């Protein structure tokens, strides 16, 4: 056993010696190889060796600025508003009956619209209004009468201007005869008569007196001529047939009102009344 321990100790030294010698040889060989690679330049070899073993530290990047992201507001989706159907309530139409008299007291001034004097059951005249027969209207009638005479028609204005007192007398006589309800259809109460304006003419044909102030006048030659020619002289048929609810009075084929040629022509061509032309009831 002692012999064996001595042999192992001796061989251990032998192994260590040759191991050192082998490592040295290997190092020398590597050094020679390194010098050979660098053209046997010792300084160049050392520099290359340093560069090889030097570990390049990674460049330090500047810290990125931290951006705080603001959360987006959730999109608000508007819910469609349900449209409720609009229910229109029926509007009661107010119909003014022009045959009914105004209950207001007589005014202090007459009603003039667009330069035209208006007198009806809703627009009365002052009791003191007394212009007489208007000269312009009288001249227009005379010119119309002269023209009608050329075709053998002899016109006669049998009733023109009437003042308040005269109209009061006539109206009361009609009421006594036919009653107020009937009288109100064909005769005006005092203060409401167009004859008080001095612009209205009750016209008949001489020799045809039986048709004066009668619906039958419209069937005579004089009545027919006036119906199609009066506007040329500034007159209109004041109370046409079928317009009682607008004018307030029954049809009177003999009652003409002076309004001037231009207005009379427009009313005639449109087939309307004075109230409709002025836009009033």
C-alpha positions, 0 to 999 in steps of 0.5 A: 500500500505504501508503494502504491501511494508513492507511485501515485504521488510520483505520477501526479507530479509528472502529470502536473509538469507535463500539463504546464509544459503543454499549456505553455506550448499552446499559449506560445503557439497561439501567440505566434499565430496572433503575430502572424495574423497581424504581420508579426507587428507586436504593437498592432497585435496588442491593439487588436487584442485590446479592441477584441476584448473591449466590450463596447457599452451600448449607447445610452438613449435619452429617456423618452418623454413620458406622454400621458395619454388622456383617455378619449371621451366616449362618443355620445350617441344621441338617441333619435327624438321621437316626433309626435304628430302635430294635431291641428285643432280645427279653427272656427271660421268667423263669417261676417254677415254684412246684412247685419247692422253694426251696433256702434254709434254713428262715427264722427268721420266717414270711412275712407279706404285707399281714397274711396268712401265706403258706406254700408251696414258696418261702416256708417256715416256721421249724421252731419255728413252732407256733401250734396251731389258730388259734381264729379259724379254728376258730370260723369252721369251726364256724359254717360247719359249723352252716350246712351242717347246715341243708341236711343236710350234716355237715362234718368237719374231719379234719385241721387243725394239724400241727407240724413233727415230725408233717409230717416223719413224714407226708412221709417215709411218702409218699415211702417209698410213692410216691417223692419226685417223686410225694409232692412233688405232694400232700404238703409237706416239713416246714416248707413245709406250710400245716397248720403255720400252724394256718389250714388245714382238710382237710374231708370229709363225715361218712358219705362217708369214702371221698371224704376227701382225694380229688378225688372229694370235689368231686363230693359234696354237701358238696364242692359246697356248700363250693365256693360257700359257704366264702368267706362264712365266710372260707375259700378253696379253697387249691389250685384245679384247673389252678393247680398251677404257681402254688400248687405243689400239685395240685388238692385239693378238700378243702383249705381255708384261712382268710384272713378274709371280706373277702379270701376273698370277693375271691379267690372272686369273681376266681377267683384263688389266694392267691399271685395275690392277694398278687402273689407266685409 
